[in-house]
C-alpha cells in the first residue's frame, strides 16, 4: 500500500467518504525511504494541498471542510512523529508548514515547492 493511500485510510473517519479510489503515487517515495517519515511527509503534504492546491487523496469537499481536513492531516502526521520520538523531524515539518504558509501568503508559490523538496531530502538523509 502506498503511503498516500495509508494516509487516506488513517484519516479521521469523517473524511473517509471523501477519499479517492486511486490517489496516485507518493510524491516523496523516491526521496524518503523510512516508512514512518514517508507516511508523515505525505500526510503533511496532503494537508498542505488541502489548504493551497489540489489534494490527491480526497475530493468533493467545500472550502471550509478542506481547510479543517488539511489541519487534521497536519496533526495526523506530526502526532505520529511525536509518538515515535522523532523530534528532529517534528521540527523540520513544523518549520516547513510555517515557511510554506508564509510563502503562499506572499505569492511565492515556486519557493514553497522548493521548500518541500529540500525538507524531503533532509528527512530522507
N, C-alpha and C positions, 0 to 999 in steps of 0.2 A: 504494500500500500504506500502511495506517495505521502510525503509529509503534509502536503496541502490537503489531500483527502482526509488524512488523520486529523488535521485541524478542523475541517468541517464536521467530522464525526464527534470531536471533543468539545465543540462549541456548545454554548448554552442550549438546552433543549428547545427553547422558544425560537431559536434561529434555524434549527434543522429543516424546517419546512421550506426555507429559502435556499437550501444547499442545492448546487447544481449537480447533475448526474455525473458530469466529467469536467472537473476543474482544470484539467490540463496538467502540464508538467510543473514540477517545483522550479522556482526561479533560481534558487541558490544551491541546488543539488550538486552541481559541479564544483562549487566553491567550499561548501561546508560538509564535511563527512560525518561529524559527530551527530548521531540521531537526535539527541535532545536539543542541541543547538540549532540543528536544521529545522526541527519542528517549531521551535521558538521564533526563529527568524521568519519562517513562512507565516506563522500566526501574526506576528507583529507587522509584517509587510502587508498581509491581507487587511489588517486593521487600518493601516495607512491608506490603502487603496479604497477602503470604505469611506474615508474622510476626503480624499483628494483625487481619486481616479475611478477606475472601473474594476471592481473586485472580480476575482477569478472563480471563487468557490461558492459565491452567493449571488442571488439575483432576485429582483422583484420587490425590493424594499423601498419605502419612501425615504426622503432625505433625512428626516428625524430618526427613523429606525436605523438607517445606515450609520449615522453618527454614533448612536448608542452601541450598535453592533461592533463598530470599529473600536470603541473604548473597551468593550468586552473582550475582543481579541487581543488587544494590547495586554490587558490584565491576565488573560489565559497564558500568554507566552511568558510574561515576567514572573508570574506565580510559579510556573514550572522551574524556571531558573533558580528562583529563590528557594524552592523546596529542595533542590539539588545542591544548594550552597554555592552555586556558580555566580558569586558576587561580581567577578570581573565582567562577565557577560551582561549582568543586570546593568552595570554602569555604562557599558558600551551602548546598549539598547536604549537606556533612559536618555542618554545624550543624543542618540540618533533621532529618537522621537521628537525631542525638543528642537534640535537643529533643523530637521526637515520641516517641522511645522513653521518655524521662523522663515525658512527659505520659501515655502509655499506662500506665506502671508506677504512676503516681499517680492513675489513674482519670479523667483529664481528656481524654477522647476528643474532645469537641467542640473543645477548644483545639487538639488535634493536627490536626483537619480544617482549622481556620482557618489554621494554620501552613503547610499545604500550599498553600492559595490565595495567601497572602502571598508565599511563596517563588516560586510560579509567576509571579506578577506581576512580581516583582523580576527573575527570569530572562528574562522576556519584554520588559523595557524596555531 
